[in-house]
Amino acid sequence: MKLFRILLHAMPFFIGCLLFTGCVSPYRGYHPTPNSTATRLTGSAFFAWANTQSRAVWDSMAVQQIVSGNYPSHVFRWVTIHTQIQVDSVTTLRASYQVTSDYLSLGTDADWSRVPLTAMAAQQLADSFQCFLPTRKIVDDIYQAAQVKLAPMPMFAFRDSPVTMYQHHLIIEGLRNGRKGLIAGIKKDVVIAALLTRSAKPNRIAIYGWHQLNGKPIQPLYAGHVNWYVDYSHGVRLVKRTIQINGRPYDYIQVMKDPLLRKLICDEADCDVYRYTTISNHTAPVK
């Protein structure tokens, strides 16, 4: 009942928001600085509106909102992840890369929400922010480095409903209880994986994670859902393209193509999928 009241009261805000161009701005290049305009669509208002729309429509709106700068400031507080591999008895490769401190969200600092997104929307945002989507190994490394580790909170009814997505966000915030820093364990990450090109069915989304407090993920690497599927448990975290290896910068694709260097960020037998390429079944604008 409380959630219903939130949704009901948020609708007038969204209607008013549509009357002013400040809510949805066109893509204008990129630096991760939140939009400071007075009128911004809040997290609660977005999900109130999304509950009346199709998945494709609200997925596209989420992309536009985030690209236009409508997101809480804490999301783009970049956190550096360190990893290393031992090549031989004398050679160690050390790498570092930067990730968003939380999953992609929209809204103001006072009223925001994490937003599950389709594979196409996730890739579009990664491209717009000059980033890439994590691999399975990166998700594991993020969990190990996280300052705030929370146990997964499964929900069972209306899994792909905006109402459930917003409820899940509120539950996570209750568990987080104001703690700050890199957060993990709360979502299944949308990832890039070799499974995407080796599945018997085309146009898949790959997910992985939802680590328990013992460090073991509930969700193994999986590409069984079609690429437009999204539910409350999905989260999109971004990784900056530049990876430092022994003090030298590399683009992540260079790293993934090198049979030795790729072990720093990918633990699959094949690491030859760098991004989502298909945009079928989706109406979001394409960069």
ChimeraX attribute file (.defattr): number of C-alpha atoms within 10 A of each C-alpha:
attribute: neighborCount
match mode: 1-to-1
recipient: residues
	/A:1	6
	/A:2	7
	/A:3	14
	/A:4	11
	/A:5	10
	/A:6	14
	/A:7	20
	/A:8	13
	/A:9	14
	/A:10	20
	/A:11	18
	/A:12	13
	/A:13	18
	/A:14	20
	/A:15	12
	/A:16	12
	/A:17	18
	/A:18	12
	/A:19	9
	/A:20	11
	/A:21	11
	/A:22	18
	/A:23	22
	/A:24	22
	/A:25	15
	/A:26	11
	/A:27	14
	/A:28	10
	/A:29	9
	/A:30	12
	/A:31	11
	/A:32	15
	/A:33	13
	/A:34	21
	/A:35	22
	/A:36	11
	/A:37	10
	/A:38	8
	/A:39	17
	/A:40	24
	/A:41	25
	/A:42	25
	/A:43	25
	/A:44	24
	/A:45	25
	/A:46	26
	/A:47	26
	/A:48	26
	/A:49	19
	/A:50	20
	/A:51	15
	/A:52	12
	/A:53	13
	/A:54	10
	/A:55	21
	/A:56	17
	/A:57	14
	/A:58	21
	/A:59	24
	/A:60	18
	/A:61	19
	/A:62	24
	/A:63	23
	/A:64	21
	/A:65	23
	/A:66	23
	/A:67	26
	/A:68	22
	/A:69	25
	/A:70	31
	/A:71	29
	/A:72	24
	/A:73	17
	/A:74	16
	/A:75	22
	/A:76	18
	/A:77	15
	/A:78	18
	/A:79	18
	/A:80	16
	/A:81	17
	/A:82	16
	/A:83	14
	/A:84	16
	/A:85	14
	/A:86	10
	/A:87	11
	/A:88	8
	/A:89	6
	/A:90	6
	/A:91	9
	/A:92	12
	/A:93	17
	/A:94	16
	/A:95	21
	/A:96	18
	/A:97	21
	/A:98	20
	/A:99	25
	/A:100	20
	/A:101	23
	/A:102	23
	/A:103	23
	/A:104	23
	/A:105	25
	/A:106	28
	/A:107	25
	/A:108	20
	/A:109	15
	/A:110	8
	/A:111	14
	/A:112	22
	/A:113	27
	/A:114	25
	/A:115	26
	/A:116	29
	/A:117	27
	/A:118	25
	/A:119	30
	/A:120	27
	/A:121	28
	/A:122	25
	/A:123	26
	/A:124	24
	/A:125	24
	/A:126	20
	/A:127	16
	/A:128	19
	/A:129	18
	/A:130	15
	/A:131	20
	/A:132	27
	/A:133	28
	/A:134	26
	/A:135	27
	/A:136	24
	/A:137	17
	/A:138	21
	/A:139	25
	/A:140	22
	/A:141	15
	/A:142	23
	/A:143	24
	/A:144	14
	/A:145	16
	/A:146	18
	/A:147	15
	/A:148	15
	/A:149	20
	/A:150	19
	/A:151	17
	/A:152	20
	/A:153	15
	/A:154	13
	/A:155	13
	/A:156	7
	/A:157	8
	/A:158	12
	/A:159	16
	/A:160	16
	/A:161	17
	/A:162	25
	/A:163	19
	/A:164	21
	/A:165	23
	/A:166	23
	/A:167	17
	/A:168	22
	/A:169	21
	/A:170	15
	/A:171	12
	/A:172	18
	/A:173	13
	/A:174	10
	/A:175	13
	/A:176	14
	/A:177	9
	/A:178	8
	/A:179	11
	/A:180	12
	/A:181	17
	/A:182	23
	/A:183	21
	/A:184	28
	/A:185	26
	/A:186	25
	/A:187	28
	/A:188	27
	/A:189	28
	/A:190	30
	/A:191	32
	/A:192	27
	/A:193	29
	/A:194	17
	/A:195	20
	/A:196	23
	/A:197	15
	/A:198	10
	/A:199	13
	/A:200	9
	/A:201	12
	/A:202	15
	/A:203	21
	/A:204	22
	/A:205	24
	/A:206	25
	/A:207	27
	/A:208	27
	/A:209	28
	/A:210	29
	/A:211	25
	/A:212	19
	/A:213	13
	/A:214	7
	/A:215	15
	/A:216	14
	/A:217	19
	/A:218	14
	/A:219	15
	/A:220	15
	/A:221	20
	/A:222	18
	/A:223	24
	/A:224	17
	/A:225	15
	/A:226	16
	/A:227	23
	/A:228	20
	/A:229	16
	/A:230	22
	/A:231	18
	/A:232	26
	/A:233	23
	/A:234	24
	/A:235	27
	/A:236	28
	/A:237	23
	/A:238	29
	/A:239	24
	/A:240	20
	/A:241	21
	/A:242	20
	/A:243	22
	/A:244	17
	/A:245	19
	/A:246	12
	/A:247	11
	/A:248	9
	/A:249	14
	/A:250	15
	/A:251	12
	/A:252	21
	/A:253	18
	/A:254	12
	/A:255	20
	/A:256	20
	/A:257	15
	/A:258	11
	/A:259	10
	/A:260	12
	/A:261	21
	/A:262	19
	/A:263	18
	/A:264	21
	/A:265	25
	/A:266	21
	/A:267	14
	/A:268	15
	/A:269	8
	/A:270	14
	/A:271	22
	/A:272	18
	/A:273	17
	/A:274	18
	/A:275	21
	/A:276	24
	/A:277	12
	/A:278	14
	/A:279	18
	/A:280	10
	/A:281	13
	/A:282	19
	/A:283	16
	/A:284	19
	/A:285	12
	/A:286	10
	/A:287	8
